């Protein structure tokens, strides 16, 4: 098995940009969905 620190840094380095985009997208969807549920958007 690879050392945890090396594996973790590699995972973070590889996954961070995708996770940032995914997080922003999910956040936008959550805001829209919440607004829809609260009947802010008709």
DSSP file (Angstrom, degrees, kcal/mol; ACC not computed):
  #  RESIDUE AA STRUCTURE BP1 BP2  ACC     N-H-->O    O-->H-N    N-H-->O    O-->H-N    TCO  KAPPA ALPHA  PHI   PSI    X-CA   Y-CA   Z-CA
    1    1 A X              0   0    0      0, 0.0     3,-0.1     0, 0.0     2,-0.0   0.000 360.0 360.0 360.0 144.0    0.0    0.0    0.0
    2    2 A X        -     0   0    0      1,-0.1     2,-0.1     2,-0.1     0, 0.0  -0.332 360.0 -87.4 -69.2 158.3    1.2    3.6   -0.6
    3    3 A X     >  -     0   0    0      1,-0.1     4,-2.8     4,-0.0     5,-0.3  -0.445  36.3-124.3 -65.9 140.0    2.0    5.7    2.3
    4    4 A X  H  > S+     0   0    0      1,-0.2     4,-3.0     2,-0.2     5,-0.2   0.877 108.7  50.9 -54.7 -42.0   -1.1    7.6    3.5
    5    5 A X  H  > S+     0   0    0      2,-0.2     4,-2.5     1,-0.2    -1,-0.2   0.920 112.9  44.9 -65.9 -42.5    0.4   11.0    3.2
    6    6 A X  H  > S+     0   0    0      2,-0.2     4,-2.2     1,-0.2    -2,-0.2   0.935 116.1  46.6 -65.6 -45.5    1.6   10.4   -0.4
    7    7 A X  H  X S+     0   0    0     -4,-2.8     4,-2.7     1,-0.2    -2,-0.2   0.918 113.1  49.8 -62.7 -42.9   -1.7    8.9   -1.4
    8    8 A X  H  X S+     0   0    0     -4,-3.0     4,-2.9    -5,-0.3     5,-0.2   0.928 111.2  47.4 -64.0 -44.9   -3.7   11.7    0.3
    9    9 A X  H  X S+     0   0    0     -4,-2.5     4,-2.6     1,-0.2    -1,-0.2   0.888 113.2  49.6 -64.4 -37.6   -1.7   14.5   -1.4
   10   10 A X  H  X S+     0   0    0     -4,-2.2     4,-2.3    -5,-0.2     5,-0.2   0.921 112.6  47.0 -65.7 -43.4   -2.0   12.7   -4.8
   11   11 A X  H  X S+     0   0    0     -4,-2.7     4,-3.2     2,-0.2     5,-0.3   0.931 114.2  47.1 -63.4 -46.0   -5.8   12.4   -4.3
   12   12 A X  H  X S+     0   0    0     -4,-2.9     4,-2.2     1,-0.2    -2,-0.2   0.925 113.0  48.8 -61.4 -44.9   -6.2   16.0   -3.2
   13   13 A X  H  < S+     0   0    0     -4,-2.6     4,-0.4    -5,-0.2    -1,-0.2   0.880 119.3  38.6 -64.0 -37.9   -4.0   17.2   -6.1
   14   14 A X  H  < S+     0   0    0     -4,-2.3     4,-0.4    -5,-0.2    -2,-0.2   0.893 124.2  36.2 -78.8 -40.5   -6.0   15.2   -8.6
   15   15 A X  H  X S+     0   0    0     -4,-3.2     4,-3.0    -5,-0.2     5,-0.2   0.683  93.7  83.6 -92.6 -19.2   -9.5   15.6   -7.2
   16   16 A X  H  X S+     0   0    0     -4,-2.2     4,-2.7    -5,-0.3     5,-0.2   0.910  91.6  46.4 -58.7 -49.9   -9.5   19.2   -5.9
   17   17 A X  H  > S+     0   0    0     -4,-0.4     4,-2.1     1,-0.2    -1,-0.2   0.927 116.5  45.5 -59.3 -43.4  -10.3   21.0   -9.2
   18   18 A X  H  > S+     0   0    0     -4,-0.4     4,-2.9     1,-0.2    -1,-0.2   0.912 113.3  50.1 -64.3 -41.6  -13.1   18.5  -10.1
   19   19 A X  H  X S+     0   0    0     -4,-3.0     4,-3.1     2,-0.2    -1,-0.2   0.883 108.2  53.2 -65.7 -37.2  -14.5   18.7   -6.5
   20   20 A X  H  X S+     0   0    0     -4,-2.7     4,-2.5    -5,-0.2    -1,-0.2   0.941 112.9  43.2 -61.1 -46.8  -14.5   22.5   -6.6
   21   21 A X  H  X S+     0   0    0     -4,-2.1     4,-2.5     2,-0.2    -2,-0.2   0.917 115.9  48.3 -64.6 -43.2  -16.5   22.5   -9.8
   22   22 A X  H  X S+     0   0    0     -4,-2.9     4,-2.8     2,-0.2    -2,-0.2   0.902 111.8  50.1 -63.9 -41.0  -18.8   19.8   -8.5
   23   23 A X  H  X S+     0   0    0     -4,-3.1     4,-2.5     2,-0.2    -2,-0.2   0.926 111.5  47.4 -64.2 -45.4  -19.2   21.7   -5.3
   24   24 A X  H  X S+     0   0    0     -4,-2.5     4,-2.3     2,-0.2    -2,-0.2   0.910 114.0  47.9 -62.3 -42.4  -20.1   24.9   -7.0
   25   25 A X  H  X S+     0   0    0     -4,-2.5     4,-2.5     2,-0.2    -2,-0.2   0.931 112.9  47.6 -63.8 -46.0  -22.5   23.1   -9.3
   26   26 A X  H  X S+     0   0    0     -4,-2.8     4,-2.6     1,-0.2    -2,-0.2   0.882 111.2  52.0 -62.8 -38.5  -24.2   21.3   -6.5
   27   27 A X  H  X S+     0   0    0     -4,-2.5     4,-2.3     2,-0.2    -1,-0.2   0.911 110.1  48.1 -65.1 -42.6  -24.4   24.5   -4.5
   28   28 A X  H  X S+     0   0    0     -4,-2.3     4,-2.5     2,-0.2    -2,-0.2   0.922 112.7  48.4 -63.1 -44.2  -26.1   26.3   -7.4
   29   29 A X  H  X S+     0   0    0     -4,-2.5     4,-3.0     1,-0.2     5,-0.2   0.914 110.7  51.7 -61.5 -42.8  -28.6   23.4   -7.9
   30   30 A X  H  X S+     0   0    0     -4,-2.6     4,-2.6     1,-0.2    -1,-0.2   0.902 110.3  48.6 -62.5 -41.4  -29.3   23.4   -4.1
   31   31 A X  H  X S+     0   0    0     -4,-2.3     4,-2.7     2,-0.2    -1,-0.2   0.933 113.8  45.8 -63.5 -45.8  -30.0   27.2   -4.2
   32   32 A X  H  X S+     0   0    0     -4,-2.5     4,-2.5     2,-0.2    -2,-0.2   0.924 114.4  48.2 -63.2 -44.0  -32.3   26.9   -7.2
   33   33 A X  H  X S+     0   0    0     -4,-3.0     4,-2.6     2,-0.2    -2,-0.2   0.912 112.5  48.4 -63.4 -42.9  -34.1   23.9   -5.7
   34   34 A X  H  X S+     0   0    0     -4,-2.6     4,-2.1    -5,-0.2    -2,-0.2   0.924 111.7  49.3 -63.4 -44.9  -34.6   25.6   -2.4
   35   35 A X  H  <>S+     0   0    0     -4,-2.7     5,-3.2     1,-0.2     6,-0.8   0.902 112.1  49.3 -60.5 -40.9  -35.9   28.8   -4.1
   36   36 A X  H ><5S+     0   0    0     -4,-2.5     3,-1.4     1,-0.2    -2,-0.2   0.915 110.2  50.2 -63.8 -43.5  -38.3   26.6   -6.1
   37   37 A X  H 3<5S+     0   0    0     -4,-2.6    -1,-0.2     1,-0.3    -2,-0.2   0.836 111.2  48.6 -64.8 -32.6  -39.5   24.8   -3.0
   38   38 A X  T 3<5S-     0   0    0     -4,-2.1    -1,-0.3    -5,-0.2    -2,-0.2   0.345 115.1-118.5 -89.0   7.2  -40.1   28.1   -1.2
   39   39 A X  T < 5S+     0   0    0     -3,-1.4    -3,-0.2     2,-0.1    -2,-0.1   0.823  77.1 128.8  60.3  33.3  -42.0   29.3   -4.3
   40   40 A X  S   <S+     0   0    0     -5,-3.2     2,-0.6     1,-0.2    -4,-0.2   0.854  70.2  50.9 -80.4 -38.5  -39.5   32.2   -4.9
   41   41 A X              0   0    0     -6,-0.8    -1,-0.2    -9,-0.2    -2,-0.1  -0.886 360.0 360.0 -99.6 124.0  -39.2   31.1   -8.5
   42   42 A X              0   0    0     -2,-0.6    -1,-0.1    -3,-0.1    -6,-0.0   0.427 360.0 360.0-100.7 360.0  -42.5   30.7  -10.2
